[in-house]
Amino acid sequence: MASNTVYLTEQEVQRIRTTVKENAKKRSELRGNAREARGAKDAISQATGAALMADMGSMTMDKAKESIPALAVGQPYPPCTKSVKELQPMKLADLTMETHHRGRQLSVKRASPVVMLTSRSWTMAQDEAGETERLELLLHKTRHRKDILDSNSTFIIKEPYFTLTEEGEPTLRIDHPSDLVVLPNTQDAQPLAPDAAPEEVEKRATSHKQKGNAALTKGDLPLAHASYTAGLALAARLPTPDLARDLHRNRAHVNLLLSQFDAAEADALAALIPSPPAEPVSDANDDASLRTAELNAKCYFRAGTAAYNLGRFADARAHFERQLSLMPQDKGATANRTRGGEEEGAGGGALTAVTYDIRDDRIRVAPVGLERAIVERTAKNPSLIGEVMGLYGDWDGGEGKGIESTEDGPVVDVFRVHDIVARNAFGAGSKDGQGGGASAGLWIRAAYLNHSCVPNAEREFVGDLMIIRAIKDIAAGEEIVHSYDESGDYEARQQALMTTWGFECACALCAAEKGDDAAVREKRAKLVREGDEFLKSAGSSTNKRLAIVKAKRLLAAIDETYDEKKYRGLPRLATRRLQQWLTAASARR
Ligand SMILES: C[S@@+](CC[C@H](N)C(=O)[O-])C[C@H]1O[C@@H](n2cnc3c(N)ncnc32)[C@H](O)[C@@H]1O
């Protein structure tokens, strides 16, 4: 994104820098020190008070204060790449300061209310030995729109990281969602004997299905999903597949609602009834085949919706075509089919944060809502992980590089997502990505396009649909390039490209501008600034004729700074905005 530099006062910048650096120093000095035990009673009452304050704050003005969180970034570490089974259990008493306890796992339960803040939530947790410690979850603190910590389940923390909060308080801190495993609440599960009679198995599986349906009606999607899954485990033991198909079909629907599109498509296809042959139903008396066609059409609709949301438009179209061929009279199917072929950006989440990156000492505004949406979407849909993680980012994942799952589920490195978003996201609704992080999105295919100041393509948006449009003839095999930053001022452009994307542009235009005399460049930059000032006031000018004369004069002055021969065939970016204004103003006259 071109405009992710935030304008803070020098004092504020210094304060953020100093705090983050001092914290980093303090943390490194404490590394390896033994943890100090906490008094359970005090710890719990501290969390209870803070939770109350946070709740009250969320209803009052304090929310605004927390709604732009400040986050220190640039000290990435990989997520745990082992399964819980492969890790050695440890106790809270074994924790040492500023340590990633590699190869270990910690089992705790929540012992206090959850303090829910915008970018993080925390609680006091207790292990079996009765020790208490603070546990904090960053950014990715919700699952199924519910705070993960707000649960009575057992939490397994994989390779726990024990550190200090920004305020200097010791805490267990979880950045990668996959480092926290929430054990299902198995209290009421009574396993069925392996040799139970099929009637008994069917009865139990049906009861899970009914429980799932009831949960779905109430909107309790996680419970509906768990119930259908429990039902499926039993239905697999039955001699006939009908109940399993029903459960798959229902779970496909829940998976769609949970944005688990990989699983939704797999469920929908597993629910297909293979016979009678998939033909249009012509004989209305044939109830059984009509019912089969209806059910299969439903499956194809769910599979199509899933594929569409995964950005696999050809597959989505194929599924919708099948739905349509089974139920030609179904108008919904026709509408769905026409949607296949649209491009989609993974938008979502207007939350922004001020970040201080320790690596380059810079303060930026990061669209952390987008990061969170991408982490959630990829973690729920593992088929997308490779595509997203293949994009360019500074942190390559370290030891976790290329690892997309463990036995416990998908693994998404949040630090890599952060860096990828910084280098690859664009703001929808404006060509240059200006407009802050609120409407930012990651368009995976477009993100593979490189920059040139002499582009052969431009991006445009229709809603969240990004269109890459050729602006000149492009030969077969020629690289398609667009401009990340169209600033007419060479220095400003180079600075934006370096700050946001980390490279120095070496295109023909930059080579020519770099070769210009410093005095010429300064003169041009000064005229561009003058032009910008002029454009700001030109709209309100009462004497249009005079304004046009002035614009033409400025344009001629900028033009003069370009050497005719050297700039032959190259765009004169510094003149662009004035040119555009003049064209529009002349047309209006
Ligand atoms: C949006 S990505 C473009 C795709 C990227 N090249 C890749 O392979 O994933 C932006 C990154 O590509 C590189 N890049 C893009 N245009 C470039 C150019 N003209 N010169 C050098 N590096 C460029 C920079 O590293 C930049 O941070």
The ligand as an SDF file (V2000), in Angstrom:
LIG
                    3D

 27 29  0  0  0  0  0  0  0  0999 V2000
    3.5900   -7.2580   -4.7550 C   0  0  0  0  0  0  0  0  0  0  0  0
    5.1090   -8.1110   -4.7120 S   0  0  0  0  0  0  0  0  0  0  0  0
    5.3840   -8.4900   -6.4020 C   0  0  0  0  0  0  0  0  0  0  0  0
    5.6240   -9.9580   -6.6430 C   0  0  0  0  0  0  0  0  0  0  0  0
    6.9680  -10.4570   -6.1440 C   0  0  0  0  0  0  0  0  0  0  0  0
    8.0170  -10.1320   -7.1010 N   0  0  0  0  0  0  0  0  0  0  0  0
    6.9160  -11.9610   -5.9250 C   0  0  0  0  0  0  0  0  0  0  0  0
    7.6100  -12.6930   -6.5960 O   0  0  0  0  0  0  0  0  0  0  0  0
    6.1360  -12.4020   -5.0640 O   0  0  0  0  0  0  0  0  0  0  0  0
    6.1720   -6.8080   -4.3310 C   0  0  0  0  0  0  0  0  0  0  0  0
    7.6270   -7.1650   -4.1810 C   0  0  0  0  0  0  0  0  0  0  0  0
    8.2020   -7.5340   -5.4370 O   0  0  0  0  0  0  0  0  0  0  0  0
    9.4980   -6.9400   -5.6110 C   0  0  0  0  0  0  0  0  0  0  0  0
    9.4300   -6.0060   -6.7490 N   0  0  0  0  0  0  0  0  0  0  0  0
    8.3270   -5.5810   -7.4000 C   0  0  0  0  0  0  0  0  0  0  0  0
    8.6320   -4.7520   -8.4120 N   0  0  0  0  0  0  0  0  0  0  0  0
    9.9660   -4.6250   -8.4150 C   0  0  0  0  0  0  0  0  0  0  0  0
   10.8900   -3.8910   -9.2300 C   0  0  0  0  0  0  0  0  0  0  0  0
   10.4850   -3.1140  -10.2260 N   0  0  0  0  0  0  0  0  0  0  0  0
   12.2080   -3.9930   -8.9310 N   0  0  0  0  0  0  0  0  0  0  0  0
   12.6520   -4.7670   -7.8960 C   0  0  0  0  0  0  0  0  0  0  0  0
   11.8240   -5.4830   -7.0850 N   0  0  0  0  0  0  0  0  0  0  0  0
   10.4910   -5.4340   -7.3430 C   0  0  0  0  0  0  0  0  0  0  0  0
    9.8160   -6.2350   -4.3000 C   0  0  0  0  0  0  0  0  0  0  0  0
   10.5540   -7.1020   -3.5050 O   0  0  0  0  0  0  0  0  0  0  0  0
    8.4480   -5.9980   -3.6940 C   0  0  0  0  0  0  0  0  0  0  0  0
    8.4660   -5.9290   -2.2820 O   0  0  0  0  0  0  0  0  0  0  0  0
  1  2  1  0
  2  3  1  0
  2 10  1  0
  3  4  1  0
  4  5  1  0
  5  6  1  0
  5  7  1  0
  7  8  2  0
  7  9  1  0
 10 11  1  0
 11 12  1  0
 11 26  1  0
 12 13  1  0
 13 14  1  0
 13 24  1  0
 14 15  1  0
 14 23  1  0
 15 16  2  0
 16 17  1  0
 17 18  1  0
 17 23  2  0
 18 19  1  0
 18 20  2  0
 20 21  1  0
 21 22  2  0
 22 23  1  0
 24 25  1  0
 24 26  1  0
 26 27  1  0
M  CHG  2   2   1   9  -1
M  END
$$$$
